[in-house]
């Protein structure tokens, strides 16, 4: 079993829909990252959080440390949001090493 | 430069050849990381540098892989006697320091294809 599990693996939505991507992890962590990777593109860090909730534009990330679970929400989704979204955790025993989920491929159709 | 840069962006090589991949971190970032993204495997950690030293090489898949960093800046990842299973995108990231509150900034990656 991977230390970091994401669901769903693939997600197709219509423009304007509310999107939720989930991440569960099995180890104690010091931080959790949400990353975005466009096809053929580099990786962009969206959020780094260790508690609570963060919001940036139409993106919201939440984390529940007790339940070892995080969600990434996209409101009013747009075709340009189509990308792979990757959850990564920094385990409590390390200040730097990231363990990654396999990613969620999001396709938003116009 | 404004971000992390990597070169080459694409590399095609023959099995058995050596390759060198280069990473230029963001100026002032003391921590540097190499990751590999293989088809179906997702991203995996390879090696971490703090300054010029590599306190954690645990992710290097075999002794054919090595990395160095000079002047606390540029890093080179070398793969000797490449194998087809080395084909992947190799990503470099940097951060201000190793502390957990520091965000990692990723480069565009080098796509390595071993024929």
Contacts between the chains, C-beta under 8 A, distances in Angstrom:
chain1	res1	chain2	res2	distance
A	30	B	100	4.1
A	31	B	100	4.9
A	31	B	101	7.1
A	33	B	103	7.9
A	33	B	104	7.5
A	35	B	106	7.6
A	41	B	108	7.4
A	42	B	91	7.8
A	42	B	106	5.7
A	42	B	107	6.5
A	42	B	108	4.0
A	42	B	109	6.1
A	43	B	91	6.6
A	43	B	93	7.9
A	43	B	106	4.0
A	43	B	109	7.8
A	44	B	106	7.2
A	45	B	103	5.4
A	45	B	104	6.6
A	45	B	105	6.8
A	45	B	106	7.2
A	48	B	101	7.6
A	48	B	103	5.2
A	50	B	100	7.6
A	50	B	101	7.9
A	86	B	42	7.6
A	86	B	43	6.8
A	88	B	43	7.3
A	90	B	100	5.4
A	95	B	98	4.5
A	95	B	99	5.6
A	95	B	100	5.1
A	96	B	31	6.3
A	96	B	33	6.9
A	96	B	48	5.3
A	96	B	56	7.6
A	96	B	95	7.7
A	96	B	98	4.5
A	96	B	100	7.7
A	97	B	45	5.4
A	97	B	48	6.7
A	97	B	56	6.7
A	98	B	33	7.8
A	98	B	35	7.8
A	98	B	43	7.8
A	98	B	45	6.2
A	98	B	104	7.2
A	99	B	45	7.3
A	100	B	42	5.3
A	100	B	43	4.0
A	100	B	44	7.1
A	101	B	42	6.9
A	102	B	42	4.3
A	103	B	42	6.3
